[in-house]
Amino acid sequence: MLKIIRTMIVAAALGALAAPILVMAVLPLGAQDAPGAIVIDNFTFRPQRLVVKTGTTVTWTNRDDIPHAIAAVSKQFKSKALDTNDAYSFTFTAPGTYDYFCSLHPHMTGTVVVEAASTDAAGH
């Protein structure tokens, strides 16, 4: 929230034409609405538990002012340190429950639950 307020103050200082550009840079259109989107903000993962289908690419985007890094408890995936607005993606190819944490702040935890992709009536 502080980032949004700071952005609005900067936008006001730069003039009305700059405001839409700056706000979109902080909050990309649809970034929080994507089915495989996890936002890191205020030392939390949102959502903390995400359910997706097999084959989904999940993207973690750091909206905090400090770096964070994603690491699976099972060691199946690990990101580099993500600065503000950096993102890390991983495609889940097998059903299961994947617990992860921030390797820089281990108290930050989350879970991705991967369900089998549904089939149509013909079994495809």
C-alpha positions in Angstrom: 0.0 0.0 0.0 2.9 2.4 0.8 4.3 1.8 -2.7 0.9 2.8 -4.2 0.8 6.0 -2.1 4.5 6.8 -3.0 3.7 6.2 -6.7 0.7 8.5 -6.5 2.8 11.3 -4.9 5.5 11.0 -7.5 2.9 10.9 -10.3 1.2 14.1 -8.9 4.6 15.8 -8.8 5.3 14.8 -12.4 1.9 15.9 -13.7 -1.3 14.2 -14.7 0.0 12.6 -17.8 2.6 10.6 -15.9 0.1 9.2 -13.4 -1.4 6.3 -15.5 2.1 5.2 -16.6 3.5 5.1 -13.1 0.5 3.3 -11.6 0.6 0.6 -14.3 4.3 0.1 -13.7 3.6 -0.7 -10.0 0.4 -2.7 -10.6 0.5 -4.4 -14.1 -3.0 -4.9 -15.5 -4.3 -8.3 -14.4 -1.2 -9.3 -12.5 -3.2 -10.3 -9.4 -5.9 -12.0 -11.4 -3.9 -14.5 -13.3 -4.7 -18.1 -12.3 -1.0 -18.9 -11.4 -0.1 -15.6 -9.8 1.4 -15.2 -6.3 2.2 -11.8 -5.0 4.9 -11.3 -2.4 4.0 -8.2 -0.2 4.5 -7.2 3.4 6.4 -10.5 4.1 3.5 -12.7 2.9 2.6 -14.8 -0.1 -0.8 -14.0 -1.5 -2.5 -16.3 -1.8 -0.8 -18.4 0.8 -2.3 -21.5 -0.7 -2.8 -21.8 -4.4 -4.6 -24.6 -6.2 -3.8 -25.1 -9.9 -4.0 -27.8 -12.6 -1.1 -29.8 -13.9 0.8 -27.9 -16.5 0.2 -24.5 -14.9 3.0 -22.1 -14.7 3.0 -20.3 -11.3 4.6 -16.8 -11.2 5.7 -15.2 -7.9 6.2 -11.4 -8.2 7.9 -9.5 -5.4 6.0 -6.3 -4.5 8.0 -5.8 -1.3 10.7 -3.2 -1.0 13.3 -5.8 0.0 14.5 -9.0 -1.8 12.8 -12.4 -1.4 13.7 -15.8 -2.8 11.4 -18.8 -3.5 12.5 -22.3 -2.5 10.6 -25.5 -2.5 10.9 -27.6 0.7 11.4 -30.6 -1.6 14.2 -28.7 -3.4 12.4 -29.1 -6.8 12.6 -25.4 -7.5 14.5 -22.4 -6.3 14.7 -18.8 -7.4 17.5 -16.3 -7.2 16.9 -13.3 -4.9 14.0 -11.3 -6.4 14.3 -7.5 -6.1 11.2 -5.3 -6.1 9.0 -6.1 -9.1 11.2 -9.1 -10.1 9.3 -12.4 -10.9 10.1 -16.1 -10.8 8.1 -18.8 -12.6 7.9 -22.5 -12.3 5.7 -24.9 -14.3 4.2 -27.7 -12.3 4.1 -30.9 -14.3 3.0 -33.4 -11.7 0.0 -33.4 -9.3 0.9 -33.0 -5.6 1.3 -30.6 -2.8 4.4 -28.3 -3.0 5.3 -26.4 0.1 7.7 -23.5 -0.3 9.3 -20.7 1.7 11.4 -17.6 1.3 14.9 -18.7 1.7 15.9 -15.2 2.9 13.0 -15.1 5.4 12.1 -18.7 6.3 9.1 -17.7 8.4 7.4 -16.8 5.1 5.7 -20.0 3.8 3.2 -21.0 1.1 1.7 -24.0 -0.7 0.9 -24.8 -4.3 -1.6 -27.7 -4.7 -1.4 -29.2 -8.2 -4.4 -31.2 -9.3 -4.5 -33.5 -12.3 -5.7 -31.8 -15.4 -9.3 -32.7 -16.1 -10.3 -34.8 -19.1 -13.3 -34.4 -21.4 -16.1 -37.0 -21.7 -14.0 -39.0 -24.3 -11.1 -39.3 -21.9 -8.8 -36.8 -23.7 
